[in-house]
């Protein structure tokens, strides 16, 4: 079964936006064990769109189309779809009502050009769009199934998940069922993960995928079975085996971010946290507070970027800064202890380091970072040296601090110092 | 002149990575006034790649290919290119030496499979890759010019800028020269910008493009001339006209971010800044400190997320919080004044608001934000109500605070309160 993806829009042709919809759709097709074979983009040109439709009909069973469903003159996807296959456009009354209602909800009147969005090719099945005005449609043309969806990512994802995948799953039911899970890890390289899991998933019906999303690495087991139950059972088994092998290296699954995991654990334990940041400059506070409801456990932080601020705001003794320097175990611990006391929290973390590009020395190179954790029982600090650039030094440092909190809350040891410092091989040499 | 882009790799077909290379290449083609007409991606399948090559040769004068130049068995782009057009592969000795030297630089020995990267189709011109092991090539096939480049973004960009664009420019020299500039604005909607600039660029050789990158809007004038001098002069004229019309709504140009502009102005004025954040939760500090060298003007900040922290760390009187609430003019100003005093800076900004999704009331809805600015002469605060979601409320609030700093340093009025609050039409309805 061939699947292909077609995205439409002049803004793609001009490189004004990065087309993330193709990856979104391709990844979701995998859940039905469908691998995309072709991906095409064309501009808002009727000839080019029609040509792409006809070529797709000749070679692919499944054709996912995104973009060009809006109300403006440029949006011609549905019209061209009808014309390409010699079909009339017919008015879909429920869609027209839906679009009117959508505007009414926001206290506005439907513009005349929005009516266009309620016309579909004869024989098409309309796919509702509860979060926008552009409904989609499914059209069977010869051997091919066309699905037209909006280009707005949020609308596209919802329509793909709730309308397209169930219909596709039913049509291709004979193929068996596939279930997948994304396991999120931090602190171990992709090749090490691959080695650690070498003898997991030897069953041909289970495949492991790997993906890097700095500073994390993801493992994605995909299991296939004759039924949903069988696929789910296989997936549960392989996930269990992976979890046994990797232990706390896995910090979460699915969409859950590390800051969400830490927030959940803090809430479960009824503990509060504050942060003191030098090199991360506010990133750690920003990540913790980005989670809705974070005020339940996050009290705040101090960004003590200048040394004087470390003394004035956190009471780090000037003598300590003179003797050890700002990037040192002593200062990191003093920052964490002070911020914990000032905010009156159960836990506190602190970061101090040299993010670069300037500021490094032979003794304290760019990439050196100290992370400290304070609790009632006292404080500890750990150091790392990273081979990255300024933004990645900041990001991985905030990740280390969060991961240490997570491991503490789980009763696990923090990840071994210097574990992460091994430089990766030089970037070159790979085609992609 | 048709231009098309072809990217190659199984990871694209599986949606494992978002293909940003197409936008990278398409945007660069615009500098030669070439708009892409087709964009295609296929997996590492020799038949599919060959098919894509032959189709491109039949319809496009310029074909940019990215990916599949690596040393592994999957990397077959060059081999298939040769075979598709009946050409032999020949060894390019200088490339082989270059690859050996690349490994030697990192103290490693070239693996046998890297030799493959030095073979090219007969008649191709090799394009050097100073930052990786995979050289590219240019092949003229009938009417078409193929350029094969690596998929690693950094290598791709360098090869495109230094090898491909000059060759293309020379070949297509008869087309004239195009120059473009990105002007970054904040605080005015795209349609308002469009109206404000209606009678600018009426000359057919100058075109205005618009692009939204929340919370900013960009204007991109593109000018064409018979020579580089003529194009540059036209571009300078239209930029001048746009700047006269928009004034301080334009905060910068090219790649310069608002935090970079503010940092540059602070350094020029020899002034320092600190921040007090509630609703932005560290984002403002993070943005200011993300700029290399920020320690010259940024002293730090307090993330006073909990009310108790506003009192303990910033000395905001409890009575003030009780009387006005945390999201109020009085508290915003008290925060800005206190953080300025504690960090001993010339300037300070503060944010307090209700980012949502929870925490709103009839009187103080989700999206309400107060931003305050303190200097020696005293403090001021302004309020806004935004119709967005939590992450965008935080982002636009940090942008407002930075923009106020910028305007202060330029001697301009801050952007009018509530100027931004007009709700945009509901997200739906646009196909893309």
Contacts between the chains, C-beta under 8 A, distances in Angstrom:
chain1	res1	chain2	res2	distance
A	8	B	431	7.7
A	8	B	432	7.5
A	9	B	431	7.6
A	9	B	432	4.5
A	11	B	211	7.9
A	11	B	432	6.7
A	12	B	22	7.5
A	12	B	23	7.6
A	12	B	26	7.4
A	12	B	39	6.7
A	13	B	26	6.2
A	13	B	35	5.7
A	13	B	36	4.5
A	13	B	37	6.7
A	13	B	39	7.2
A	14	B	26	5.9
A	14	B	27	7.0
A	14	B	30	6.1
A	14	B	35	6.2
A	14	B	36	7.4
A	14	B	209	7.6
A	15	B	22	7.1
A	15	B	23	4.1
A	15	B	24	6.7
A	15	B	25	6.9
A	15	B	26	3.0
A	15	B	27	3.3
A	15	B	28	7.5
A	15	B	29	7.6
A	15	B	30	7.0
A	15	B	36	7.4
A	16	B	23	7.4
A	16	B	27	7.3
A	16	B	209	7.5
A	16	B	211	5.3
A	17	B	23	6.6
A	17	B	211	8.0
A	18	B	18	6.3
A	18	B	19	7.7
A	18	B	20	4.5
A	18	B	22	7.8
A	18	B	23	4.5
A	19	B	18	7.7
A	19	B	19	6.9
A	19	B	22	6.7
A	19	B	23	7.0
A	20	B	18	4.5
A	22	B	12	7.5
A	22	B	15	7.1
A	22	B	18	7.9
A	22	B	19	6.7
A	22	B	41	7.3
A	23	B	12	7.6
A	23	B	15	4.1
A	23	B	16	7.4
A	23	B	17	6.6
A	23	B	18	4.5
A	23	B	19	7.0
A	24	B	15	6.8
A	25	B	15	7.0
A	26	B	12	7.4
A	26	B	13	6.2
A	26	B	14	6.0
A	26	B	15	3.1
A	27	B	14	7.0
A	27	B	15	3.3
A	27	B	16	7.4
A	28	B	15	7.5
A	29	B	15	7.5
A	30	B	14	6.1
A	30	B	15	6.9
A	35	B	13	5.7
A	35	B	14	6.3
A	35	B	43	7.7
A	36	B	13	4.5
A	36	B	14	7.4
A	36	B	15	7.4
A	36	B	43	7.9
A	37	B	13	6.7
A	37	B	42	7.3
A	37	B	43	6.7
A	37	B	45	7.8
A	37	B	48	6.7
A	38	B	40	7.1
A	38	B	41	7.5
A	38	B	42	6.1
A	38	B	48	7.2
A	39	B	12	6.7
A	39	B	13	7.2
A	39	B	40	6.9
A	39	B	41	4.0
A	39	B	42	7.6
A	40	B	38	7.1
A	40	B	39	6.9
A	40	B	40	5.3
A	40	B	41	7.8
A	41	B	22	7.3
A	41	B	38	7.5
A	41	B	39	4.0
A	41	B	40	7.8
A	42	B	37	7.3
A	42	B	38	6.1
A	42	B	39	7.6
A	43	B	35	7.7
A	43	B	36	7.9
A	43	B	37	6.7
A	45	B	37	7.8
A	48	B	37	6.7
A	48	B	38	7.2
A	66	B	432	7.9
A	67	B	431	5.2
A	67	B	432	4.4
A	68	B	431	4.5
A	68	B	432	6.8
A	69	B	431	3.9
A	70	B	429	6.0
A	70	B	430	4.0
A	70	B	431	3.6
A	70	B	432	6.8
A	71	B	429	5.7
A	71	B	430	7.5
A	72	B	430	7.6
A	75	B	430	7.8
A	75	B	431	4.5
A	75	B	432	8.0
A	77	B	431	6.7
A	102	B	426	6.9
A	102	B	428	6.4
A	102	B	429	7.9
A	103	B	426	7.7
A	105	B	426	7.8
A	106	B	423	7.8
A	106	B	425	7.6
A	106	B	426	4.9
A	108	B	425	7.3
A	114	B	429	6.6
A	117	B	429	7.4
A	129	B	428	6.9
A	131	B	427	7.3
A	131	B	428	6.2
A	132	B	426	7.7
A	132	B	427	6.3
A	132	B	428	2.5
A	132	B	429	5.9
A	132	B	430	7.9
A	133	B	426	7.7
A	133	B	428	4.3
A	133	B	429	3.6
A	134	B	428	6.5
A	134	B	429	6.1
A	134	B	430	7.4
A	134	B	431	6.0
A	150	B	428	7.9
A	150	B	430	7.7
A	150	B	431	5.6
A	150	B	432	7.6
A	151	B	430	7.5
A	151	B	431	5.1
A	151	B	432	3.2
A	152	B	427	6.6
A	152	B	428	7.2
A	152	B	430	6.4
A	152	B	431	7.8
A	152	B	432	7.0
A	154	B	427	7.2
A	155	B	427	7.8
A	155	B	428	6.6
A	209	B	14	7.6
A	209	B	16	7.2
A	211	B	16	5.4
A	211	B	17	7.9
A	274	B	309	7.9
A	275	B	303	7.6
A	277	B	282	7.8
A	277	B	285	7.8
A	280	B	286	7.7
A	281	B	285	5.8
A	281	B	286	5.5
A	281	B	288	7.5
A	281	B	289	2.9
A	281	B	290	6.7
A	281	B	294	7.5
A	282	B	277	7.8
A	282	B	282	3.8
A	282	B	283	6.8
A	282	B	284	7.1
A	282	B	285	3.0
A	282	B	286	3.7
A	282	B	287	7.9
A	282	B	288	7.9
A	282	B	289	6.2
A	282	B	301	6.5
A	282	B	303	7.1
A	283	B	282	6.8
A	283	B	286	4.6
A	284	B	282	7.1
A	285	B	277	7.8
A	285	B	281	5.8
A	285	B	282	3.0
A	285	B	285	7.5
A	285	B	286	7.9
A	285	B	303	4.3
A	285	B	305	7.7
A	286	B	280	7.7
A	286	B	281	5.5
A	286	B	282	3.7
A	286	B	283	4.6
A	286	B	285	7.9
A	286	B	286	4.9
A	287	B	282	7.9
A	288	B	281	7.5
A	288	B	282	7.9
A	289	B	281	2.9
A	289	B	282	6.2
A	289	B	303	7.2
A	289	B	305	5.9
A	290	B	281	6.7
A	290	B	390	7.6
A	290	B	391	6.9
A	290	B	394	7.3
A	292	B	356	7.6
A	292	B	357	5.6
A	292	B	358	6.8
A	292	B	390	6.1
A	293	B	358	6.9
A	294	B	281	7.5
A	294	B	305	7.4
A	295	B	305	6.1
A	295	B	306	6.5
A	298	B	305	5.5
A	298	B	306	7.7
A	299	B	305	6.1
A	299	B	306	4.4
A	299	B	308	7.0
A	299	B	309	5.3
A	300	B	302	7.0
A	300	B	303	4.4
A	300	B	304	5.0
A	300	B	305	4.1
A	300	B	306	5.9
A	300	B	309	4.0
A	300	B	313	7.0
A	301	B	282	6.5
A	301	B	302	7.6
A	301	B	303	4.3
A	301	B	305	7.9
A	302	B	300	7.0
A	302	B	301	7.6
A	302	B	302	5.7
A	302	B	303	7.4
A	302	B	313	7.1
A	303	B	275	7.6
A	303	B	282	7.1
A	303	B	285	4.3
A	303	B	289	7.1
A	303	B	300	4.5
A	303	B	301	4.3
A	303	B	302	7.4
A	303	B	303	7.1
A	304	B	300	5.0
A	305	B	285	7.7
A	305	B	289	5.9
A	305	B	294	7.3
A	305	B	295	6.1
A	305	B	298	5.5
A	305	B	299	6.1
A	305	B	300	4.1
A	305	B	301	7.9
A	306	B	295	6.5
A	306	B	298	7.7
A	306	B	299	4.5
A	306	B	300	5.9
A	306	B	343	7.7
A	308	B	299	7.1
A	308	B	343	7.9
A	308	B	344	7.2
A	309	B	274	7.8
A	309	B	299	5.3
A	309	B	300	4.0
A	309	B	343	5.8
A	312	B	342	6.3
A	312	B	343	7.0
A	312	B	344	7.3
A	313	B	300	7.0
A	313	B	302	7.1
A	313	B	313	7.5
A	313	B	342	6.2
A	313	B	343	7.4
A	342	B	312	6.3
A	342	B	313	6.2
A	343	B	306	7.7
A	343	B	308	8.0
A	343	B	309	5.8
A	343	B	312	7.0
A	343	B	313	7.4
A	344	B	308	7.2
A	344	B	312	7.3
A	356	B	292	7.6
A	357	B	292	5.6
A	358	B	292	6.8
A	358	B	293	6.8
A	390	B	290	7.6
A	390	B	292	6.1
A	391	B	290	6.9
A	394	B	290	7.3
A	425	B	106	7.6
A	425	B	108	8.0
A	426	B	102	7.9
A	426	B	106	5.1
A	427	B	131	7.5
A	427	B	132	6.8
A	427	B	152	6.4
A	427	B	154	6.9
A	427	B	155	7.9
A	428	B	102	6.5
A	428	B	129	7.4
A	428	B	131	6.1
A	428	B	132	2.9
A	428	B	133	4.9
A	428	B	134	7.2
A	428	B	152	7.2
A	428	B	155	6.7
A	429	B	70	6.4
A	429	B	71	6.2
A	429	B	102	7.7
A	429	B	114	7.0
A	429	B	132	5.8
A	429	B	133	3.9
A	429	B	134	6.5
A	430	B	70	4.3
A	430	B	71	7.7
A	430	B	72	7.8
A	430	B	132	7.9
A	430	B	134	7.6
A	430	B	150	7.8
A	430	B	151	7.6
A	430	B	152	6.3
A	431	B	8	8.0
A	431	B	9	7.6
A	431	B	67	5.4
A	431	B	68	4.8
A	431	B	69	4.1
A	431	B	70	3.3
A	431	B	72	7.9
A	431	B	75	4.5
A	431	B	77	7.0
A	431	B	134	5.9
A	431	B	150	5.7
A	431	B	151	5.2
A	431	B	152	7.7
A	432	B	8	7.8
A	432	B	9	4.6
A	432	B	11	6.6
A	432	B	67	4.6
A	432	B	68	7.0
A	432	B	70	6.8
A	432	B	150	7.7
A	432	B	151	3.3
A	432	B	152	6.9
